[in-house]
């Protein structure tokens, strides 16, 4: 028997087979959906009843298709190979065909046009369904299909990437690195040349991802405009119930609020790092000087505090179990047994046959009790806080998985709030009272000397934002000196963590940048700047 295409391609073939099976199932789905749409448009019931009937069926179909789609994504990210990539593409197309169905869009538009006559809980569901439709509008199905394929392709490049410290003349990898080894080197290594090599190795993936990111930027913007949004960014901001202008004004306000503190911390950090590396004090901090490859955090700045030492004798399993105990100590239930059976929590061998995504993430597979986490846990302080962070998402999911919360709203309030929960718990996980609870700190804090005690430790010198030594406030005085602003210039932003595939409620966690549109980058970090005249230094 000759293959219809004249060749065998596992990704293509499984996509065709899976798509045909899913589309067959969709015949029944569409029949039920058409019935709900007709009921929503009829005058046989009042508006509230129409909306309730439509959403009841929508939520039921949404949950079933979401489980298939999310399950295929889980397989594709935990075992990167063409077969699983084909399954993900097929499920993504089926998911998009449902959420962006033209009849669904028409019904949502009609019901939302009378939102003032509907209860708030129904309006919120209609708005969420509208945002889902805007990710994959059925009016341009071919464009949606191209986007689904492009996103899956980008994820596969990201998830199967081998970081490499040294290559041969033909580009082959002589010295492979894991993501964990990169992170460890940037925290521990004091050789600037070696740090630069490691940092550059972590960025090689950008060359492979860049063309796809540019393609996705165009595809996503075009799809968003199809539904009346100015851009994909405009669509994402809409999930917060805000306009792009409102969002940017809020963010810029926060930046202004923290600028004085950040400038002081930036100045202190560049002096401390220059001393550590025996280098000139820079104006901007070179990115490879920092202990995080994205500059998201600056671990290891205070060398006297080695939190990793607390975990040397602990196992990766203990790290996750301890994170679970943080939540159970507050009255939350233990994690479902399926969490431990189905999660992928530990590293795969570097250079091994199986490849998986190296970024931590939390998954709500069925929008009910099937919750999982994808991590590569080792016994370090970073993974200790990350495990607490990811389980914050997991317990958020579980808290929303109850009958009174409609299926389409179980992703949570918004992505920012979800991340805020995870970050808050991550910060709490290394606080001294909590560390005492599991035996990593002395039983009590050291005594605090009175203000008149001769044993009071002397304050270390601090520096103003222009690098001069500044007076330190005491318990009875507060410094009122103005912050010495940096000279005018341009700022370089960092990268964000959370980016999931566009056509579904995003997974939470410290996730991939593989499908994120490109943004300006810099090999240095600096505080945001202003053209406001600075006080003289």
Secondary structure, DSSP 8 states (H G I E B T S, - for coil): ---TTSS--HHHHHHHHHHHHHHHHHHHHHHHHHHHHHHHHSSSS-HHHHHHHHHHHHHHHHHHHHHHHHHHHHHHHHS-SHHHHHHHHHHHHHHHHHHT-HHHHHHHHHHHTTGGGS-HHHHHHHHHHHHHHHHS-GGGHHHHHHHHHHHHHHHHHHHT--EES-B-TTS-BSSEE-HHHHHHHHHH---HHHHHHHHHHHHTHHHHHHHHHHHHHHHHHHHHHHTT-SSHHHHHHHTTT--HHHHHHHHHHHHHHHHHHHHHHHHHHHHHHHHHHT----SSEEGGGSSSTTSS--TTSSTT--GGGGGTT--HHHHHHHHHHHHHTTT-----HHHHHH-EEE---TT-S-----S-EEEETTSSS-EEEEEEE-SSHHHHHHHHHHHHHHHHHHHH-STTS-GGGTT-S-HHHHHHHHHHHHHHTTSHHHHHHTT-S-SS------TT-TT------EE-TTS-EE----TT-----------S--------S----TTSS--BSS---TTS------SEE------S-----
